[in-house]
Structures are given as C-alpha cells and as structure tokens.
Amino acid sequence: MPRKILPLAVLGLILAACGTIATPVFEEELQETRIAEAATSAAETAAAPTLPPTVTPSETPTEPPTATPTETPIPPTETTEPTEEPATETPVPTEAEAVTEEAGGETGGDEVTGDPANGQTLFTTFYAEANFACNTCHLVDSESQLIGPGLLNVSTRAETRVDGQSAVEYIHNSIVHPSDYVVEGYPDMLMPQVYGEIFTEEEINDLVAYLFTLQ
C-alpha cells in the first residue's frame, strides 16, 4: 500500500503544477511594447501635417515662333520713258535709183528707172539691124570722140543740151530719135535710127540708167 500511494501523490502534484503554469513574463512585456509602439505611431500620424499632393509641373509651353511680318514690297516708281519710235528702215535703193541719186536725183521732173546692169549688156551687144554695138562707136571712160562722142559724164552734159528737157529725157530721145538734136561737130544720120524698133521701152530705160553710171 504505501508503495502505490507515493507515486499517485507525486503524479497529482505534477498535474496540479501543470494546470497552474503562469504566462511567461517576457510575453506580457512584448505585448505592452507593441501596444506602446502602435500608440506612438498613431500619435505621430495624427500630428503630421497633411501635405498636398505633389503636383508635377507641366512643361513650360513652348512659345510659338514669332512671325516675322512680311514686308510689303514697294513697287518701283515707274518712270515713263518716251517710247522709242520704231526705226524707219531706209529702203535700199535699187541700182537704178542709186544712179539717179549720183546724178543729182530727179532731173527736170524725170527719174532714172531702168536697170543699169542690163543696160550695160545691151550697150555691148551687137545687133544686125543696126550693124553696130553701141560700144563700137562710143567710149565709156572718156569724153573723147571714137566715132560718136565719148559718153563719160554724159548725164551731166545732157542737162544743158536742150531747153525744157531733163538729162533723162534728152538721153532717151537721143537713142530713139537721134536726129532731133545733133551734137555740134557730128554729121546727122551717123547714129543708127533703128534703136527705137530694136529695143523695148524698158530696155531703153535700162540703157539710160547705164549711161548715168558713166561718171
């Protein structure tokens, strides 16, 4: 009996002791510390001033480029210049007209109108009807006599041969009607009388124009 009671008593003491184990002191202190920290944090949060939300400044707007005012062009002052009159082209005189000018232009209201180049051809051509060429009887580079009178400067002498006749009229008539005026010192009928029939009026004018070039 005494052997069984002892263990039971010991067991009872142990169990009693387990049921009455106190909460360790360090756990209570830890809990109090946490409570104190939480209270401190809350107090600090309440005391801290509320800051307005940080506003991120927007970028400074770029100023638009300054527009350079367009200069209004000042129109140049127009100086009215006198309009140049178109140059009047001086017509180039034909060879026959040039001959007339060399002989002093119009002669007694008559003009040289023929072609001197063709007149020279006619002057040096032999015609069976006349039995002569003009240059057979007349010198063209001298006033001296060959058979007929020399014809150098004939247009100048012709101006004074017959009153009322121009040099052109006189030379023209001397070819067609040579007996109307016979130069002193020369016999009549020495000049062929058929040139008015051999030559046309145009050809006679050509001969006259050629004789006007003999100066």
Secondary structure, DSSP 4 states (H G I P E B T S, - for coil): -HHHHHHHHHHHHHHHHHHTPPPPHHHHHHHHHHHHHHHHHHHHHHHS--PPPPP-PPPPPPPPPPPPPPP-PPPPPP--PPPPPPPPPPPPPPHHHHHHHHTTS-BTTB---S-HHHHHHHHT--BTTTTB-HHHH--SS-SS-SSS---TTHHHHGGGTSTT--HHHHHHHHHH-GGGS--TTS-TT-S-S-HHHHS-HHHHHHHHHHHHT--
